[in-house]
Amino acid sequence: MTTFGPQGRNEAPPSNPAATRWVPRLLLAAAALHWVFMVTDGIWIELAKAGLWNTVTPDDHARMATLWFGLAGIAYLGLGLIARNAAATTGRIPAEISWTLVAVGAPMAVIMPASGGWLLLALGLYALLRQR
């Protein structure tokens, strides 16, 4: 059965209500965890005290890791909001979001096994499998 979505084009009914609920929630939770760890990390306090401008240099690996960890949280927030909006308007999680999670999680899990890469990979695969 096909229905007409908000733009008038044919869209399939929701693929899996659980997936459309949990994928956005878990992405938003990942974003929140990144930000909690980021703001409780002493490095961010040092950066703020130093005025933020030009406080991360290429040779300071701890500060670079903290910066990218926080920026990843922003990316997860964006993906989670897009997934939530798509689920609310179309009843589906776009495959592009699922594939993005797989594309980020797989190399992260291989290159740095003691990371959240496995969770991203599992979430991406869960979303892909639930779309079928």
C-alpha positions in Angstrom: 0.0 0.0 0.0 1.3 3.4 -0.9 0.4 6.7 0.7 1.0 10.3 -0.2 3.6 12.0 1.9 4.0 15.7 2.8 5.3 16.6 -0.7 2.7 14.6 -2.5 4.9 11.8 -3.7 4.2 8.1 -3.2 5.7 6.8 -0.1 5.6 3.3 1.5 4.0 2.9 4.9 6.4 2.8 7.9 8.8 -0.1 7.6 9.2 -0.8 11.3 7.8 1.4 14.1 10.5 0.3 16.6 13.3 1.2 14.2 11.7 4.6 13.5 11.5 5.3 17.2 14.8 3.9 18.4 17.3 4.9 15.7 16.7 8.7 16.3 16.6 8.3 20.0 19.9 6.4 20.1 21.6 8.9 17.8 20.5 11.7 20.1 21.7 9.8 23.1 25.1 9.3 21.5 25.2 13.1 20.9 24.3 13.8 24.5 26.9 11.3 25.8 29.6 13.0 23.6 28.7 16.4 25.0 28.6 15.2 28.6 32.0 13.7 28.3 33.3 16.7 26.4 32.2 19.3 28.9 33.3 17.2 31.9 36.7 16.7 30.4 39.4 18.9 31.9 40.8 19.7 28.5 37.7 21.8 27.6 38.1 23.8 30.8 41.7 24.5 29.8 40.6 25.5 26.3 38.0 27.9 27.7 40.5 29.5 30.1 42.9 30.0 27.2 40.2 31.8 25.3 39.4 29.0 22.7 40.9 30.9 19.8 43.8 28.9 18.3 44.1 26.6 21.4 44.3 23.3 19.5 47.5 22.7 17.7 48.4 19.7 15.4 51.0 18.4 17.9 48.6 18.4 20.9 47.0 15.0 20.4 44.8 15.1 23.6 43.3 18.4 22.6 42.7 17.3 19.0 41.0 14.1 20.2 38.8 16.0 22.5 37.9 18.5 19.8 37.0 15.8 17.3 35.0 13.9 19.9 32.9 17.0 20.5 32.4 17.6 16.8 31.3 14.0 16.4 28.6 14.7 19.0 27.4 17.6 16.9 27.3 15.3 13.8 25.3 12.7 15.7 22.9 15.4 16.9 22.3 16.4 13.3 21.8 12.8 12.1 19.4 12.2 15.0 17.4 15.2 14.3 17.1 14.4 10.6 16.2 10.8 11.4 13.5 11.9 13.9 12.1 14.4 11.4 12.1 11.8 8.6 10.5 9.2 10.8 7.8 11.7 11.8 7.0 12.9 8.3 7.4 9.7 6.3 7.4 6.9 8.9 10.8 5.7 7.7 14.5 6.3 8.5 16.3 7.2 5.3 18.7 4.6 4.1 21.3 7.3 3.7 21.4 7.7 7.5 21.8 4.0 8.0 24.6 3.8 5.4 26.3 6.8 7.0 26.4 5.1 10.3 27.8 2.0 8.8 30.4 4.0 6.8 31.5 5.8 10.0 31.2 2.8 12.4 33.0 0.1 10.4 36.4 1.8 9.9 36.2 3.2 13.4 35.6 -0.3 14.9 38.5 -1.7 12.8 41.0 1.1 13.4 40.1 1.7 17.0 38.3 -1.4 18.4 38.0 0.1 21.9 35.6 2.8 20.7 32.0 3.5 20.0 32.5 2.4 16.4 30.9 -1.0 17.2 27.8 0.8 18.4 27.5 3.0 15.3 28.0 0.0 13.1 25.4 -2.0 15.0 22.9 0.9 14.9 23.4 1.4 11.2 23.0 -2.3 10.4 19.9 -2.5 12.7 18.4 0.4 10.8 19.2 -1.1 7.4 17.8 -4.5 8.3 14.6 -3.1 9.7 13.9 -1.2 6.5 13.5 -4.4 4.6 
